[in-house]
């Protein structure tokens, strides 16, 4: 599994920062796949791999820059199916974390404020950023929306959005790379 060992290390470091028995979900969006680690103890309950990554999704679906609405719709359907395939594995009331600097980049672009322990990126901020990407897809200049014109950015934002939305997370905490 791509980056599983590193993801496990990050899970352990996150667990040390929060109250014992607090359910945690760690989202690691890799190039070819996404690793999700879930647990409420020192060792994870589940380590799951989704067949979506920011390079794979971008190259598979986004033939144009910006992606066309049809390309995005096909990508959404595929990402949504992958994300929903693990819904029964996530622990109730889990806190969502990421340690990825590129996710922190999404937080910066979204206008979220950095805190001492990282970023708290709300579902609403993710949705507003995705709407900005949609405006670019429909003809607004990327510079006006302050959106990178990159396949990997569009794919990463899409995966993050679908994960947060379909699993009911109100926010993702993006901690500095441990």
C-alpha positions as YAML, in Angstrom:
chain: A
units: angstrom
residues:
- id: 1
  name: UNK
  ca: [0.00, 0.00, 0.00]
- id: 2
  name: UNK
  ca: [1.45, 3.35, -1.08]
- id: 3
  name: UNK
  ca: [2.80, 5.26, 1.93]
- id: 4
  name: UNK
  ca: [1.18, 2.94, 4.49]
- id: 5
  name: UNK
  ca: [4.23, 2.85, 6.79]
- id: 6
  name: UNK
  ca: [4.53, 6.64, 6.79]
- id: 7
  name: UNK
  ca: [0.78, 7.01, 7.34]
- id: 8
  name: UNK
  ca: [0.98, 4.67, 10.34]
- id: 9
  name: UNK
  ca: [3.75, 6.83, 11.83]
- id: 10
  name: UNK
  ca: [1.62, 9.94, 11.38]
- id: 11
  name: UNK
  ca: [-1.34, 8.19, 13.00]
- id: 12
  name: UNK
  ca: [0.81, 7.36, 16.03]
- id: 13
  name: UNK
  ca: [2.01, 10.97, 16.29]
- id: 14
  name: UNK
  ca: [-1.54, 12.34, 16.04]
- id: 15
  name: UNK
  ca: [-2.77, 9.88, 18.69]
- id: 16
  name: UNK
  ca: [-0.16, 11.26, 21.10]
- id: 17
  name: UNK
  ca: [-1.63, 14.77, 20.75]
- id: 18
  name: UNK
  ca: [-5.26, 13.97, 21.55]
- id: 19
  name: UNK
  ca: [-7.25, 12.46, 24.40]
- id: 20
  name: UNK
  ca: [-7.14, 8.67, 24.77]
- id: 21
  name: UNK
  ca: [-10.00, 6.76, 23.14]
- id: 22
  name: UNK
  ca: [-10.88, 9.71, 20.86]
- id: 23
  name: UNK
  ca: [-11.74, 8.25, 17.44]
- id: 24
  name: UNK
  ca: [-9.36, 9.45, 14.72]
- id: 25
  name: UNK
  ca: [-9.41, 9.21, 10.94]
- id: 26
  name: UNK
  ca: [-6.20, 10.11, 9.11]
- id: 27
  name: UNK
  ca: [-6.58, 10.91, 5.41]
- id: 28
  name: UNK
  ca: [-3.43, 10.55, 3.27]
- id: 29
  name: UNK
  ca: [-4.06, 11.46, -0.37]
- id: 30
  name: UNK
  ca: [-1.20, 9.94, -2.34]
- id: 31
  name: UNK
  ca: [-0.29, 10.08, -6.00]
- id: 32
  name: UNK
  ca: [-1.90, 6.78, -6.99]
- id: 33
  name: UNK
  ca: [-4.04, 5.88, -3.99]
- id: 34
  name: UNK
  ca: [-5.44, 7.34, -0.82]
- id: 35
  name: UNK
  ca: [-4.71, 5.70, 2.53]
- id: 36
  name: UNK
  ca: [-7.21, 6.09, 5.37]
- id: 37
  name: UNK
  ca: [-6.27, 5.06, 8.89]
- id: 38
  name: UNK
  ca: [-8.97, 4.78, 11.55]
- id: 39
  name: UNK
  ca: [-8.77, 4.04, 15.24]
- id: 40
  name: UNK
  ca: [-9.36, 5.07, 18.81]
- id: 41
  name: UNK
  ca: [-6.32, 3.45, 20.39]
- id: 42
  name: UNK
  ca: [-2.55, 3.47, 19.94]
- id: 43
  name: UNK
  ca: [-2.82, 0.98, 17.09]
- id: 44
  name: UNK
  ca: [-5.28, 1.64, 14.26]
- id: 45
  name: UNK
  ca: [-8.45, -0.39, 13.92]
- id: 46
  name: UNK
  ca: [-8.36, -0.19, 10.10]
- id: 47
  name: UNK
  ca: [-5.88, 0.75, 7.40]
- id: 48
  name: UNK
  ca: [-7.79, 1.21, 4.15]
- id: 49
  name: UNK
  ca: [-6.68, 1.94, 0.61]
- id: 50
  name: UNK
  ca: [-8.81, 3.80, -1.90]
- id: 51
  name: UNK
  ca: [-8.02, 3.41, -5.58]
- id: 52
  name: UNK
  ca: [-7.85, 7.18, -6.08]
- id: 53
  name: UNK
  ca: [-4.90, 9.51, -5.83]
- id: 54
  name: UNK
  ca: [-4.26, 13.07, -6.92]
- id: 55
  name: UNK
  ca: [-2.06, 12.15, -9.91]
- id: 56
  name: UNK
  ca: [-4.12, 9.12, -10.95]
- id: 57
  name: UNK
  ca: [-7.42, 10.99, -10.73]
- id: 58
  name: UNK
  ca: [-6.05, 14.07, -12.47]
- id: 59
  name: UNK
  ca: [-4.50, 12.13, -15.34]
- id: 60
  name: UNK
  ca: [-7.46, 9.78, -15.74]
- id: 61
  name: UNK
  ca: [-10.23, 12.37, -15.83]
- id: 62
  name: UNK
  ca: [-8.87, 15.87, -16.44]
- id: 63
  name: UNK
  ca: [-7.81, 16.04, -20.09]
- id: 64
  name: UNK
  ca: [-8.23, 19.83, -20.13]
- id: 65
  name: UNK
  ca: [-7.07, 22.63, -17.87]
- id: 66
  name: UNK
  ca: [-9.25, 23.66, -16.27]
- id: 67
  name: UNK
  ca: [-11.22, 20.41, -16.33]
- id: 68
  name: UNK
  ca: [-14.45, 20.57, -18.28]
- id: 69
  name: UNK
  ca: [-17.71, 20.18, -16.35]
- id: 70
  name: UNK
  ca: [-18.21, 16.74, -17.93]
- id: 71
  name: UNK
  ca: [-14.70, 15.64, -16.91]
- id: 72
  name: UNK
  ca: [-15.34, 16.80, -13.37]
- id: 73
  name: UNK
  ca: [-18.70, 15.03, -13.22]
- id: 74
  name: UNK
  ca: [-17.11, 11.72, -14.25]
- id: 75
  name: UNK
  ca: [-14.35, 12.22, -11.70]
- id: 76
  name: UNK
  ca: [-16.89, 13.04, -8.98]
- id: 77
  name: UNK
  ca: [-18.81, 9.81, -9.64]
- id: 78
  name: UNK
  ca: [-15.67, 7.68, -9.43]
- id: 79
  name: UNK
  ca: [-14.24, 9.42, -6.36]
- id: 80
  name: UNK
  ca: [-17.63, 9.30, -4.64]
- id: 81
  name: UNK
  ca: [-17.91, 5.53, -5.24]
- id: 82
  name: UNK
  ca: [-14.43, 4.93, -3.80]
- id: 83
  name: UNK
  ca: [-15.01, 7.18, -0.80]
- id: 84
  name: UNK
  ca: [-18.36, 5.57, 0.01]
- id: 85
  name: UNK
  ca: [-16.91, 2.05, -0.21]
- id: 86
  name: UNK
  ca: [-15.35, 2.45, 3.25]
- id: 87
  name: UNK
  ca: [-18.22, 4.17, 5.06]
- id: 88
  name: UNK
  ca: [-18.81, 1.23, 7.42]
- id: 89
  name: UNK
  ca: [-15.16, 1.22, 8.53]
- id: 90
  name: UNK
  ca: [-15.04, 4.76, 9.92]
- id: 91
  name: UNK
  ca: [-15.61, 5.17, 13.64]
- id: 92
  name: UNK
  ca: [-18.53, 7.30, 14.81]
- id: 93
  name: UNK
  ca: [-17.68, 10.82, 15.98]
- id: 94
  name: UNK
  ca: [-14.19, 10.53, 14.56]
- id: 95
  name: UNK
  ca: [-11.93, 13.57, 14.17]
- id: 96
  name: UNK
  ca: [-10.45, 13.94, 10.68]
- id: 97
  name: UNK
  ca: [-6.75, 14.74, 10.28]
- id: 98
  name: UNK
  ca: [-4.26, 15.27, 7.49]
- id: 99
  name: UNK
  ca: [-0.54, 15.96, 7.69]
- id: 100
  name: UNK
  ca: [-0.12, 16.77, 4.00]
- id: 101
  name: UNK
  ca: [1.44, 20.16, 3.16]
- id: 102
  name: UNK
  ca: [-0.61, 20.24, -0.06]
- id: 103
  name: UNK
  ca: [-3.80, 20.04, 2.02]
- id: 104
  name: UNK
  ca: [-2.44, 23.00, 4.00]
- id: 105
  name: UNK
  ca: [-2.12, 24.73, 0.62]
- id: 106
  name: UNK
  ca: [-5.83, 24.16, 0.05]
- id: 107
  name: UNK
  ca: [-6.47, 25.64, 3.50]
- id: 108
  name: UNK
  ca: [-4.43, 28.74, 2.62]
- id: 109
  name: UNK
  ca: [-6.25, 29.15, -0.69]
- id: 110
  name: UNK
  ca: [-9.57, 28.74, 1.11]
- id: 111
  name: UNK
  ca: [-8.77, 31.63, 3.42]
- id: 112
  name: UNK
  ca: [-8.70, 29.48, 6.56]
- id: 113
  name: UNK
  ca: [-6.61, 30.87, 9.38]
- id: 114
  name: UNK
  ca: [-3.52, 29.02, 10.53]
- id: 115
  name: UNK
  ca: [-3.46, 28.23, 14.23]
- id: 116
  name: UNK
  ca: [-0.57, 27.18, 16.48]
- id: 117
  name: UNK
  ca: [-1.20, 23.49, 15.85]
- id: 118
  name: UNK
  ca: [-2.04, 23.75, 12.14]
- id: 119
  name: UNK
  ca: [-5.12, 24.49, 10.08]
- id: 120
  name: UNK
  ca: [-8.77, 23.84, 10.76]
- id: 121
  name: UNK
  ca: [-10.43, 23.63, 7.37]
- id: 122
  name: UNK
  ca: [-14.22, 23.46, 7.57]
- id: 123
  name: UNK
  ca: [-16.51, 21.65, 5.18]
- id: 124
  name: UNK
  ca: [-17.95, 25.05, 4.20]
- id: 125
  name: UNK
  ca: [-14.49, 26.41, 3.35]
- id: 126
  name: UNK
  ca: [-13.79, 23.34, 1.22]
- id: 127
  name: UNK
  ca: [-17.12, 23.77, -0.57]
- id: 128
  name: UNK
  ca: [-16.48, 27.47, -1.22]
- id: 129
  name: UNK
  ca: [-13.05, 26.64, -2.64]
- id: 130
  name: UNK
  ca: [-14.58, 23.97, -4.86]
- id: 131
  name: UNK
  ca: [-17.16, 26.52, -6.07]
- id: 132
  name: UNK
  ca: [-14.26, 28.80, -7.03]
- id: 133
  name: UNK
  ca: [-12.78, 25.92, -9.06]
- id: 134
  name: UNK
  ca: [-16.18, 25.42, -10.70]
- id: 135
  name: UNK
  ca: [-16.28, 29.11, -11.67]
- id: 136
  name: UNK
  ca: [-12.89, 28.66, -13.34]
- id: 137
  name: UNK
  ca: [-14.23, 25.59, -15.15]
- id: 138
  name: UNK
  ca: [-17.07, 27.76, -16.48]
- id: 139
  name: UNK
  ca: [-14.76, 30.51, -17.73]
- id: 140
  name: UNK
  ca: [-13.73, 32.74, -14.84]
- id: 141
  name: UNK
  ca: [-9.96, 33.41, -14.93]
- id: 142
  name: UNK
  ca: [-8.06, 31.22, -12.46]
- id: 143
  name: UNK
  ca: [-6.14, 34.30, -11.31]
- id: 144
  name: UNK
  ca: [-9.39, 36.02, -10.29]
- id: 145
  name: UNK
  ca: [-10.41, 33.02, -8.22]
- id: 146
  name: UNK
  ca: [-6.84, 32.47, -6.95]
- id: 147
  name: UNK
  ca: [-7.06, 28.81, -7.93]
- id: 148
  name: UNK
  ca: [-4.00, 26.92, -9.24]
- id: 149
  name: UNK
  ca: [-4.56, 25.68, -12.76]
- id: 150
  name: UNK
  ca: [-3.18, 22.20, -12.05]
- id: 151
  name: UNK
  ca: [-4.66, 18.73, -12.45]
- id: 152
  name: UNK
  ca: [-3.20, 17.62, -9.13]
- id: 153
  name: UNK
  ca: [-4.78, 20.55, -7.26]
- id: 154
  name: UNK
  ca: [-8.22, 19.91, -8.79]
- id: 155
  name: UNK
  ca: [-7.97, 16.17, -8.04]
- id: 156
  name: UNK
  ca: [-6.76, 16.67, -4.45]
- id: 157
  name: UNK
  ca: [-9.50, 19.22, -3.74]
- id: 158
  name: UNK
  ca: [-12.09, 16.86, -5.22]
- id: 159
  name: UNK
  ca: [-10.94, 13.89, -3.12]
- id: 160
  name: UNK
  ca: [-10.85, 15.98, 0.05]
- id: 161
  name: UNK
  ca: [-14.27, 17.47, -0.69]
- id: 162
  name: UNK
  ca: [-15.94, 14.13, -1.38]
- id: 163
  name: UNK
  ca: [-14.36, 12.49, 1.67]
- id: 164
  name: UNK
  ca: [-15.41, 15.27, 4.05]
- id: 165
  name: UNK
  ca: [-18.88, 15.60, 2.54]
- id: 166
  name: UNK
  ca: [-19.86, 11.94, 2.27]
- id: 167
  name: UNK
  ca: [-18.54, 10.97, 5.69]
- id: 168
  name: UNK
  ca: [-20.09, 13.94, 7.44]
- id: 169
  name: UNK
  ca: [-16.94, 15.56, 8.78]
- id: 170
  name: UNK
  ca: [-17.45, 19.19, 9.74]
- id: 171
  name: UNK
  ca: [-13.75, 19.91, 9.41]
- id: 172
  name: UNK
  ca: [-10.31, 18.51, 8.78]
- id: 173
  name: UNK
  ca: [-7.40, 19.40, 11.02]
- id: 174
  name: UNK
  ca: [-4.23, 19.73, 8.97]
- id: 175
  name: UNK
  ca: [-1.26, 19.47, 11.27]
- id: 176
  name: UNK
  ca: [2.30, 20.41, 10.33]
- id: 177
  name: UNK
  ca: [4.21, 17.52, 8.86]
- id: 178
  name: UNK
  ca: [5.40, 15.71, 12.01]
...
